[in-house]
Structures are given as structure tokens and as C-alpha cells.
Amino acid sequence: MLSLTSYTSSHFAPLSYRLNEEQSKFTTSIDQCINQRRDLEDPDKCIVSILADETPIGFFILDKGVDRMELTDNPKSLLIRSYSINPEYQGKGYGKYVMASVETYVRKQYNKSIDELVLSVNIQNERAYHIYLKAGFEYTGRQIDGIRGAQYVLSKTINPISGK
């Protein structure tokens, strides 16, 4: 069973997997996030661990910082960044499931303060682009220049919890 939870230091070792050369062009490692960029110290960022049963198999960052405003003008948005899954667990449908589950996780963690998820994906990363589309993200028609070239801007509206 897959679940999303806040990152803890006990997740570091299992999340220290290596991506192949192609994938590593498009995302960052857990080491880069924690030790180089110091994302844990940034109050606008939350590292989310992806668990298969109780084993950490991937992670992403939810970012409320100003970077998201390059993708949207919605102050109630949240940026997804640095998403990856351990290569041992890829090809099993986990990526699509996780991206579809982010909405529920965000609703629980941020209550009604967030109504849009945004992300950018390198136009050369076609596999990830299609995973995001299958998970309900929509191409906004915009592109931005990223560190490794042009990126599509994607968005997903977060619907309020029914009956609340």
C-alpha cells in the first residue's frame, strides 16, 4: 500500500537511491535537497516521503515560496518539485498513483488554504509529462525556461472536500 507522509531523518538512507543519467537531469537527489539546498530549513518547503508499506521509495517537495509565482499568479497555489521514485519501484504505476494522491494529502495538510497545484516538467521528459496528465494535471499552454531547457507548466485545481 502506498502512502504519503512528512519526511523524517530515518527516510534519508532509503531515499539515497541513484537515478539513471537521463532521470537525474530532470530532478534532484534527497542529498541535494537536504545538504546542499537545505530545503528542510526553509519554512516554505515540506519534503514528502512516498512509502510502499513502510518503506520510503520516493519523495517530492511541496513549496509555498515565491518560485511558484513564476508558474501561476494564484497566491493559493503550491509548487511540486524534485519528484522522484527509486528506480527499483518504477514501472509499477506508483508515479501516477502518487500524483493522483497529492490532492488528498494537500487538502489534509493545508486545509482550504491551497486550491491549485502547479509544477513544471522539462519538455524532453515525456514520460513524466504523460504521468502528470494521467493524474489530472493540465497543460496551461505556458512554458518557462528551466536550468536544463524549456519546461511545460502544468496545473491541477484542488477541489474542496465534499460536505465541508
C-alpha positions, -999 to 999 in steps of 0.1 A, spaced: 0 0 0 13 34 -9 11 64 14 24 100 17 40 113 49 62 140 61 99 133 56 119 122 87 157 116 90 150 79 91 140 81 55 173 95 43 192 62 37 164 45 17 158 77 -3 195 80 -12 190 59 -44 206 68 -76 186 77 -107 199 69 -141 217 96 -161 186 106 -181 163 109 -150 189 127 -129 189 155 -155 154 164 -145 153 162 -107 174 164 -76 185 138 -51 175 138 -14 211 146 -6 209 178 -28 176 188 -12 188 184 24 225 190 24 231 214 -5 198 234 -9 189 230 28 152 225 20 145 212 55 154 246 69 131 265 46 97 272 63 81 274 28 91 239 19 79 205 30 96 173 19 70 145 15 81 109 15 64 82 -6 61 49 13 53 15 -1 40 -2 31 65 14 55 95 16 31 104 50 17 106 46 -21 105 82 -33 99 118 -24 89 153 -36 88 188 -22 57 210 -17 68 246 -20 48 277 -9 77 300 -17 79 327 -44 92 303 -71 56 291 -77 46 326 -88 66 321 -120 41 293 -129 9 309 -117 -5 342 -103 -26 323 -78 -15 331 -42 -33 299 -30 -11 276 -51 15 251 -41 45 240 -62 55 204 -66 92 200 -72 121 174 -70 98 144 -76 114 110 -80 108 74 -73 135 48 -66 143 30 -99 136 -4 -82 100 7 -78 94 24 -112 72 9 -139 46 -3 -114 21 25 -117 33 42 -85 41 75 -102 5 80 -114 -10 69 -81 12 92 -61 5 122 -83 -33 115 -81 -29 112 -42 -12 145 -38 -45 164 -39 -59 145 -9 -26 149 10 -26 187 4 -62 190 14 -54 173 48 -22 192 54 -32 227 42 -69 226 48 -85 252 25 -55 275 21 -44 258 -12 -67 255 -42 -41 248 -70 -11 226 -75 15 237 -101 46 221 -115 69 224 -144 83 194 -164 111 195 -189 97 191 -224 122 163 -230 108 144 -201 79 130 -220 73 100 -196 68 123 -166 47 147 -186 22 119 -195 22 107 -159 12 141 -147 -16 144 -174 -30 110 -165 -31 121 -128 -53 151 -137 -28 179 -143 -35 201 -173 -10 218 -196 -16 256 -191 -3 265 -225 27 282 -209 64 273 -210 92 286 -188 130 283 -192 145 259 -167 180 251 -158 180 222 -184 159 239 -210 122 246 -218 96 233 -194 58 228 -197 38 245 -169 11 222 -155 -17 229 -131 -43 210 -111 -73 225 -93 -78 212 -57 -114 207 -51 -128 213 -16 -136 182 5 -173 173 -1 -197 182 27 -173 205 45 
